[in-house]
Amino acid sequence: MNNEQNNSETKLHSFKEYNALKTYLYLWFCPRTFIPLMKCVHTAMRKFFMLQFSVKLKIRKIPVVHVDNELDKTVPFKPERISTYLDFIHSLARPLGFCLTRFNRKERAKIAADVLTELRNCYEIAYHIYSFSMSTTDRPKYFKDRHFRLIHALDPHLMCVPSLHVSIMIMAWVFYREVFHTPTFNDEEKEFYTNQIFGSAKAITETVLYVKQHSVNCIPAAIYMMTIMLKDRFTLNDAIYFIDNLFKESTDIPQQDKERIHSHIHITFEKFLLENCSEEDWTVPVKRWLTTYKAS
């Protein structure tokens, strides 16, 4: 689609219009994406799921740190938000499904392969922390909803710092922002679709606290990790913007508590950044924090 056609009549779409299952089928059957897909699945299984269960079943010994913070109590438990929490992979797939309709065969195959590589990198880089020290939080013993029953049954809850939910959604925001800022999209579309993916990233990050799957301490570590993985693509200004917008529209958290949460995330994130200036290994600040932290 050329720019003239694109600018003549713009129809803006919600990503929710696109079926994630169709995107998964495309990734499975497209020759260009099959190998990246298999590599991504293999990495996630070996360096996230299997690693976690090996510690849960006491096959492997890795320290486990409780990373709860008193600020976690300022975010109310909202079990009705669990569907948003569980939707984070679909939130990565639906924008891709949209992109598949806007690019030619070669371009869309490259975009799909690239996002799989980015997703795999999130698991790869987080593994450097998880294999050193695992982390957990106190979750409510809530079993009224089948989704929570499933989570408690299948999720050992040992990989909180850094939060992969947050990391992956930041990656999605940055990745698709770059896609939407190509000539395929006009200015109105660039802003609309970039804001839409940012909204998803923000909502899912907030939800990890609402459903008590993470602590406020899990967020700055994830943001810091993404400044390393994405380098100049995810800037300090991006990180500040992301933090400052968390819970911005929430009416169930007092403004004073929002400011305390923002301040804590900013301070912890900046602490990681400053300590990294004197380290050759980006993981050292987070490992040091995990080694010395005492839950409050």
ABEGO torsion letter per residue (X at the ends): XBAAAAAABBBBBBAAABBAAAAAAAAAABAAAAAAAAAAAAAAAAAAAAAAAAAAAGABBBBBBBABBAAAAABBBBAAAAAAAAAAAAAAAAAAAAAAAABBAAAAAAAAAAAAAAAAAAAAAAAAAAAABBBBBBBBBBAABAAAAAAAAABAGABAOBBAAAAAAAAAAAAAAAAAABAABBAAAAAAAAAAAAAAAAAAAAAAAAAGABBAAAAAAAAAAAAAAAEAABBAAAAAAAAAABGAABAABBAAAAAAAAAAAAAAAAAAAAAAAABABAAAAAAAAAAABBBX
